Amino acid sequence: MVTSKMEELQILLQKVISNSQDLSDVVEIFLNYNQENIEFEILKFPRWSDDAIIVKTSYNHNEFTLKIHYDKYPLACHMYNSPELLEILRQCKYISHIENTYAICNKNGQTIRCVIYPFIKGETLEKRLQKSEENDMPYLRELLKKCTVELFKIGVNPFIRDLADFIVTKDDDDNEIVVLTDYNALMDCHNATQESRNEIMSIMDTVIEKIVDKQYKPFVSIRPTLTDL
C-alpha cells in the first residue's frame, strides 16, 4: 500500500479512537461510517469486554484487515514492538503479515492498539470445522500441523486453542493452507535449539488431535486464561 494512503488511514483511526470512550464507541462508528473512498465491514465483534474488533476495510481499491484492541496483551506487544521479529514473520506464509501497528489513547486515557494487515480471503478454521464431517478431521489437522511446524521453524511457539485465530485460505499455488492471525497466540522461542522445536511437535500432535475435533467448543463468553490456552 502506498505510504500516503496508510498515513491517511492512521489519521482517520487517530480521530475515531481518540474521541471514543471505549471499544463499543469504535464499533458504532464503523457500523455507521459512510464515505465514498472507504468502507468498513465488521468481521468479528468483541466476544468479551476486552476482546478485539476485527474489521475488513476497503480503501481506495485496497482490501485489508484492521484489528483493534486494548493494548494489554504482552505476547502480542512483544512482537509488535520488535521490527526484527516482524520481519522474520513476514518471511512465513503461515501467519498474517503486519503492515503497520501503533497505539492511540482514547478519551479515558486507555491505550488502544491498531494492527493493519492485508485481508486474507477464506474462513476461520473454527467455521470450517463446524461444517465439516468426521472424515474431514485428519485433513484439517494436517493443515493446522503444517502451520504449526512452519511457525516453530522460524522461532515462534503458537498456542493452539482458539480456532477462530486461524484462517483457511489458499497460497499462491492454489493449495489450501492455514494462516494464524493472532499475534497474542505466539511466544518468541527463536533462541531455542532447532532440535527442541522439532521435538515439541510430538506434544503438539496430541494437542491438535484433541482440538480439531467435532466436539470442539469455541470461546464465546469469557476471556480465556493461560490455563485455558
N, C-alpha and C positions, 0 to 999 in steps of 0.2 A: 504494500500500500504506500502511496506517496506520502512523505513525511508531513507535508502541509495538511493533508486530509486527516492524518492521525492527530495532529495538533488541534484541528477544528473539533474533532470528537472529544478530545480531552477538555477543551474549553466548555463544551456542552455539558459533559459529565460533572465538571467542577461546579457549574452553575446549579445543576439539578441537585447534587448531593449536598453542597454547602448550604442550600436553602431548605433541606429536609430535616425532620426531627428524628426519623427512624427509617428503616428499610421499607415499611409499608407506604410511606410517602413516595419513595422512589418507584415502587410498584405502580402506584396510582398515576404518576407522571408518565411512565412508559405506556400504560394502558390507554391514556388519553392523548398521547403525543401525536401531532398531525402537522408534519412539514413535508414540503414537496420532495426534498432530496434525501430524506432519511425515514426509515420505517423501523419500528421495534415490534418484535413478537416474543412474548414471554414463553420460554420453553419449559421452565421449571419455577414454580412458586416456592417460597420457603416452606419447608416441612416442619420446622420448629423455629423458635423465636430468633435464633442467630444463624439459621441456615442460609445458604447463598441463593441469590436470584440469578437465574441463567436466562439470557436474552439473546435472541438472534437479531442481528442488525443488518439491514440493507442500506448501504451508504454510498451514494454515487456509483452504483453498479458493483460495489464490493459487498460480499457477504462474510460476516464474521460473528464471533460469539463474545458477548460480554458476560463476565462472571463477577458479581458484586456481593461482597460480604463484609462483616465486621472484621477488622484486622486483628483477630485473636487466635489465629491458627499457626502455632510456631513452626511446625514442619513445613508448611507452605511458605511461610515468611522466610525461612532459611533459604529456600530455593529462589524465591522472588528477589532476594537481596544479593544473590551471587551470580554475576554475569558469566562467570566461568562455568558454573553448573548449568545455567540456562543454555549456554552454547553447546555443552555436551548433550543435553536433552534434545536440542534441535537436530542432532545427527541421527536420532532414533525415530522411526516412523510409527512406533507403538505408543506414543504419547503426544498430546496436543502441544503445538509449538507456540509459545507465548511471544506475541509481537510487542506488547507493551504492558507494563503494570505500574501502578502508582497509588498512593494513599491520599485521601481527601477527608477533611474534618467536616462533620455536619453541624447543625445549629447547637446540638447538645455537647459538642466537643468530642464526640465519638469518632474514631478513625475508621473510615470505610475504604476497603481495598477494591480497586478496579483491575480486572485482568482481561486482556483482549487477545484472542487467538482466532485463527481462521475457522470459519464454520465447517464442521465435519458432517457430511451427509451420511445418514444412517439412522440406526435406532439403538437405544441402550441395550446392553446385554440383559438387563432385567426384563425389558419388554419382549425381547426375542425369546427369552426363556419361558415367559408366561404363555406364549402362543405355540411353543414347540411341543413335540411329542417325546415320550420317554426314549425312543431310539435316536433322538437328536442329541441327547446329552453328551455322548462321547465326542461328537464333533465340536460342540460348544466348549467343552472342557479343553480340547486341544487348541482351540483358538485362544482361550484365556491363558493356557500354559505357554504358548508361543510368545504372547505379550509379556508374561512374567519373566520368562527366560531372557528375553532381549533386554528388559529393564535391568535385571541383575547384571547382565554383561557390561552395561555402561556405568554401573555403580550405584544403582538406587534400588531400595527394597520396597516393593509395593505391598500395602495392606489390602488384602482381598476380603472384603466383607459386603460392601455396598455395590451391587452390580449395576446400579444407576450411574456409577462413576466411569463405566466402560461403554464405549460406542462400538457397535459392529458396523464396519464400513468396508470400502474396497480400496486397495492400494493402486498404484499406477499400472500394475499388470492385471487389474480387474480381479484380483484374488481377495476373498474376504479375510479381514484381519480384525482384531480387537485393539482399540486405542484407549488408553487411560486419559481422563480429562481433569482429575482432581489431584492437585499437587500436594494437598494435605494428606493424601494417601501414600506419600513417598517418604522414605527415610534415606538420607545420604549414607551410602556404605562404600564409597569408591576407594577408601583406604583398606578395605577388607581384601584378603587374597582372592584371586580368581577361583582357587580351589574351594574356598569356603562358600563362595557364591554359587558354585556348581553343586556342592553338597546339599545346600539348603533346599534344592528342588525336590529331594526325597521327602521333605516335610511338606513343601508347597503342593506337591501332587495330591497328598491326602486332603489338604485344605480345599483345593479346587474341586476335588471329587465330592466333598461334603457340601460346598456352597452351591455349585452348579448342579442343582437337583430340583425336581418338580415340587419338592416340599419347601423350596426357598421362600423365606419371608422377608420382604423389604423393610427398610427403615421408613416408618411413616408418621410416627407420633412424637418421638423424643430424640434429642441429640444423642448419638451413640458415644459411648465412653471408650477408653483404650481397652477395657475388659471386653466390650462387645467386639472390637476390632480383632 
